[in-house]
Amino acid sequence: MKKLFSIFLLTTTLILAQGAASVASVQFSGTGLSDLETKTLYNYFMGELEKASDGPLLSQETVDQSVSSLELTTNDCFKKDCLMAAQDATSSNVFLAGTLKFSKNKYRVKLYKVDSSNPGKSKSYRIRYKGDTDGFITELEILAWKVMGKQVPGRLNDKRKPSQETMFEKIAENPWAQRGLVLGVAGLGASSYVKNTAGAAESQKQIDRLEGINPNAPGIKAHEDSRDGAKSTAMLSLGLTAASLAYGYFAGVFTCLLYTSPSPRDS
């Protein structure tokens, strides 16, 4: 009886293992870090990914051999087609690949995922973190749970450290945020110019009306002051609009609008 139970348990285990989604991940493409540092950080991610995954993780050696000749590896191609080709080569249900960059004391991760349960589509995840390495490692471990669609364990949330990156730094490194800021300032300036030009015109109309009745009417001076103030504000607003657009042009803020497409998003 005991032997029959053992056989049943082994069979059940094999069935469940076959039904669980296999996960393959290629080591992150690193920039600004040594190969050893990139590998060490990647291993922290993989250690947590193993805990977050219901299915087995393919060995790194198997994954590396399977994708070694693919465009994903040779050209760092993270387009959907490149990711799906790598997924097919590894015969995995879930395939992960990404980049890890370190510059100016800031870590940046962009992770791509293709999943056989959602065929024909890819999904991306991002980390932006400024701070010590321990804090970034925690973010990597949290990412492992998020990419598998699992609730992040309390032990990770409890030791999480906030990024020290300021909002200004985020805008300075994000061309789309820069464009939004430049266009927003230009828009406010243009709106103010139109509003104050109309106000100056209205004041002039009142001046003309009063002068037609009495050239020395006491209200004329107040309308003149209002007109001159509106004109001055309108010119300042026009200058602000021109200056912001000129900055955007010479700083290359609008270049990508003409020559490149937005960075890959969830598709």
Stockholm file with secondary structure:
# STOCKHOLM 1.0

chainA/1-267         MKKLFSIFLLTTTLILAQGAASVASVQFSGTGLSDLETKTLYNYFMGELEKASDGPLLSQETVDQSVSSLELTTNDCFKKDCLMAAQDATSSNVFLAGTLKFSKNKYRVKLYKVDSSNPGKSKSYRIRYKGDTDGFITELEILAWKVMGKQVPGRLNDKRKPSQETMFEKIAENPWAQRGLVLGVAGLGASSYVKNTAGAAESQKQIDRLEGINPNAPGIKAHEDSRDGAKSTAMLSLGLTAASLAYGYFAGVFTCLLYTSPSPRDS
#=GR chainA/1-267 SS CHHHHHHHHHHHHHHHHHHSCCEEECCCEEESSCHHHHHHHHHHHHHHHHHHCSSCBCCHHHHHHHHTTSHHHHSCCCSHHHHHHHHHHHTCSEEEEEEEEEETTEEEEEEEEEETTSTTCEEEEEEEEESCHHHHHHHHHHHHHHHTTCCCCHHHHHTCCCCCCCHHHHHHHCHHHHHHHHHHHHHHHHHHHHHHHHHHHHHHHHHHHHHHHCTTCTTHHHHHHHHHHHHHHHHHHHHHHHHHHHHHHHTTTTHHHHHCCCCCCCC
#=GC SS_cons         CHHHHHHHHHHHHHHHHHHSCCEEECCCEEESSCHHHHHHHHHHHHHHHHHHCSSCBCCHHHHHHHHTTSHHHHSCCCSHHHHHHHHHHHTCSEEEEEEEEEETTEEEEEEEEEETTSTTCEEEEEEEEESCHHHHHHHHHHHHHHHTTCCCCHHHHHTCCCCCCCHHHHHHHCHHHHHHHHHHHHHHHHHHHHHHHHHHHHHHHHHHHHHHHCTTCTTHHHHHHHHHHHHHHHHHHHHHHHHHHHHHHHTTTTHHHHHCCCCCCCC
//
